[in-house]
Amino acid sequence: MYRFYIANEQILENEITIFGSDVNHIRNVLRLDEGDWVVACDGQGKDYVSRIQSMDKENVVLHIEKVQETGTELPTKITLFQGVPKKDKMEFIIQKAVELGVYEIVPVMMKRCVVRFHDEKKMQKKQERWQTIAEAAAKQCDRGIIPQVHMPVTMEEAFDMARTLEYNMIPYELQEGINQSREIVTHACSRESVGIFIGPEGGFEEKEVEQAVACGVEPITLGKRILRTETAGMAILSIMMFQMQQ
């Protein structure tokens, strides 16, 4: 069934009213009709399995047939602290991270980041674009939530955010000990909230890793090969998703 995200204020007793761009998508793109089944998700992990009751150019009214938990979310809330890469790599990272179950994404301006945001309006526009990509990816893979993509932050601000999480890891190409890294990742999969730090092109500066370790972030290795910034996060997220999947 087709999935649409709604806000709580759109729910009224046994009915849901859909408006905005989704109306055109339902009527003219999907060509759905009265009586057809759809799923409305509140973005908080709850699905409203519904039938289309009526529609016009402005609104689509759904009748709620069943309410259920989405059941597609991981038990651990994973925050991806991603060093901002060049060009459109961030869009790819956001899309795939959402598909793999990340809870939120925090773009981080690290020392080796080539991209710099000097204009607040341009940065806001970029964040809005990233959030749109996250929503589209969430809809495509039946996520129960729409992961939040934050405005870019400094490394120090990222460490402050990490301190609110239960556990944190930082894949680092100079780190050794694959067996110990496996144990760290397994332990992380049992926690309620986990942060993962991924460096930009060129990786982390050594001082950044030292600061992370001083903040209690566990360094791990992902193997003998050096992974690109758009690959490293996907590798660790894939490992964690597979281990936590029930």
C-alpha positions in Angstrom: 0.0 0.0 0.0 1.1 3.6 -0.7 2.4 5.5 2.4 1.8 9.1 3.3 3.1 11.0 6.3 0.7 13.1 8.4 0.7 15.4 11.4 -1.3 14.6 14.5 -3.6 17.5 13.8 -4.8 15.8 10.6 -6.3 12.9 12.6 -9.8 13.4 13.9 -11.5 10.4 15.5 -11.8 7.8 12.7 -10.8 10.1 9.9 -7.7 11.6 8.5 -7.6 14.5 6.1 -4.7 14.7 3.6 -4.0 18.1 1.9 -1.2 19.8 0.1 1.0 18.2 -2.6 0.0 14.7 -1.6 -3.5 15.3 -2.9 -2.3 15.8 -6.4 0.0 12.7 -6.0 -2.9 10.6 -4.9 -5.4 11.8 -7.5 -3.3 12.5 -10.6 -0.1 10.5 -10.3 -1.2 7.3 -8.5 -4.8 7.7 -9.8 -6.3 6.2 -6.6 -10.0 6.3 -6.1 -12.6 6.0 -3.3 -12.3 2.7 -1.5 -8.6 2.2 -2.3 -6.3 1.3 0.6 -3.5 3.6 1.8 -1.3 3.9 4.9 -1.0 7.1 6.8 2.0 7.3 9.1 2.3 9.9 11.9 6.1 10.0 11.8 6.3 8.6 15.3 6.2 4.9 14.5 2.4 4.5 14.2 0.5 3.5 11.0 -3.1 4.2 10.2 -4.3 1.6 7.6 -7.1 3.4 5.9 -9.5 3.5 2.9 -10.1 6.6 0.8 -13.5 7.9 1.8 -13.8 11.0 -0.4 -11.6 13.4 -2.4 -11.6 16.6 -4.2 -9.0 19.1 -5.5 -8.1 20.3 -2.1 -8.4 17.3 0.3 -8.4 13.5 0.5 -10.4 12.1 3.4 -9.4 8.7 4.8 -11.4 6.4 7.0 -9.2 4.6 9.5 -9.6 0.8 9.4 -6.8 -0.2 11.7 -4.0 1.4 13.8 -0.7 -0.5 14.3 2.9 0.0 15.0 5.0 0.5 11.9 7.5 -2.2 13.0 10.3 -1.1 10.7 12.4 0.9 13.3 15.6 -0.4 14.8 15.6 -0.8 18.6 18.6 1.5 18.9 18.4 5.2 17.9 21.5 5.8 15.8 22.8 9.4 15.2 25.1 9.8 12.3 27.6 12.6 12.8 28.8 13.0 9.2 31.7 15.2 8.1 30.3 17.4 5.3 31.6 16.1 2.0 31.9 17.8 -1.4 29.2 18.2 -4.1 26.1 16.0 -3.8 27.7 13.2 -1.7 25.8 14.4 1.3 22.5 13.8 -0.5 23.6 10.2 -1.3 24.7 9.6 2.3 21.4 10.9 3.7 19.3 8.8 1.4 21.2 5.5 2.2 21.5 6.2 5.9 17.7 6.7 6.1 17.2 3.4 4.3 19.5 1.6 6.7 17.6 2.8 9.8 19.5 5.9 11.1 17.4 7.9 13.6 19.0 11.4 12.8 21.8 12.9 10.8 24.1 15.7 12.0 26.3 17.3 9.3 29.6 18.3 11.0 32.1 20.9 9.9 35.4 19.2 10.5 38.8 20.5 9.9 39.4 18.7 6.6 35.9 19.6 5.2 36.4 21.4 1.9 32.8 22.7 1.9 32.2 25.9 4.0 28.9 27.6 4.7 29.3 31.4 5.0 25.7 32.4 4.2 23.0 31.5 6.7 20.3 31.5 4.1 22.2 29.2 1.8 22.9 26.8 4.7 19.2 26.9 5.6 18.2 26.1 2.0 20.7 23.3 1.9 19.3 21.8 5.1 15.8 22.0 3.8 16.9 20.1 0.7 18.5 17.4 2.8 15.4 17.0 4.9 13.3 16.6 1.8 15.6 13.8 0.7 15.3 12.1 4.1 11.5 12.3 3.9 11.5 10.8 0.4 13.8 8.0 1.5 11.7 7.3 4.6 8.6 7.0 2.5 10.2 4.7 0.0 11.4 2.2 2.5 8.4 2.3 4.9 10.1 4.0 7.8 7.9 4.7 10.8 9.6 8.0 11.4 11.2 10.7 9.2 14.8 11.1 10.5 15.8 14.6 11.2 18.6 16.2 9.3 20.1 18.9 11.5 21.7 22.2 10.5 25.5 21.8 10.2 27.4 22.0 13.5 31.0 22.4 14.7 33.0 19.5 16.0 32.6 20.8 19.5 28.9 21.1 19.1 28.8 17.5 17.8 30.7 16.3 20.9 28.1 18.1 23.1 25.3 16.3 21.3 27.2 13.0 21.6 27.4 13.3 25.4 23.6 13.0 25.5 23.8 9.6 23.8 24.4 6.3 25.6 27.3 5.2 23.5 29.5 6.6 20.7 31.9 5.2 18.1 34.4 6.6 15.6 35.7 4.5 12.7 39.3 5.5 12.2 41.7 4.2 9.5 44.7 4.2 11.9 42.9 2.2 14.5 43.8 -1.5 14.9 42.2 -4.5 16.5 39.4 -6.0 14.5 38.2 -8.4 17.2 38.0 -5.6 19.8 36.1 -3.5 17.2 33.6 -6.3 16.7 33.0 -6.4 20.5 32.5 -2.6 20.6 30.0 -2.7 17.7 28.1 -5.7 19.3 28.0 -3.7 22.6 26.7 -0.6 20.8 23.8 -2.7 19.3 22.5 -3.3 22.7 22.3 0.3 23.7 19.3 2.6 23.4 21.1 5.4 21.6 24.4 5.4 19.7 26.4 8.1 17.9 28.7 7.3 14.9 31.3 9.8 13.8 32.4 9.7 10.1 35.1 11.9 8.7 35.0 13.9 5.4 37.2 13.4 2.4 40.8 13.2 3.8 39.5 11.7 7.1 39.9 13.0 10.6 42.8 15.0 11.9 44.6 13.1 14.6 43.6 15.9 17.1 39.9 15.4 16.4 40.2 11.7 17.1 42.0 12.5 20.4 39.3 14.9 21.3 36.7 12.3 20.5 38.4 9.6 22.7 38.7 12.2 25.5 34.9 12.6 25.3 34.4 8.8 25.7 34.0 8.0 22.0 35.2 4.5 21.2 37.6 4.2 18.2 37.1 1.2 15.9 38.5 -0.2 12.7 36.3 -1.3 9.7 39.1 -3.4 8.3 42.4 -3.0 6.3 41.0 -1.0 3.5 40.5 2.8 3.6 36.8 3.5 2.9 35.5 6.7 1.3 33.4 9.0 3.4 30.2 7.9 1.6 31.1 4.3 2.2 32.3 4.2 5.8 29.0 5.2 7.4 27.1 2.8 5.2 29.4 0.0 6.2 28.9 0.4 10.0 25.2 1.1 9.6 24.7 -2.0 7.6 26.6 -4.1 10.2 24.5 -2.7 13.0 21.2 -3.0 11.1 21.9 -6.7 10.4 22.8 -7.4 14.0 19.8 -5.6 15.4 17.2 -6.8 12.9 14.5 -9.0 14.6 
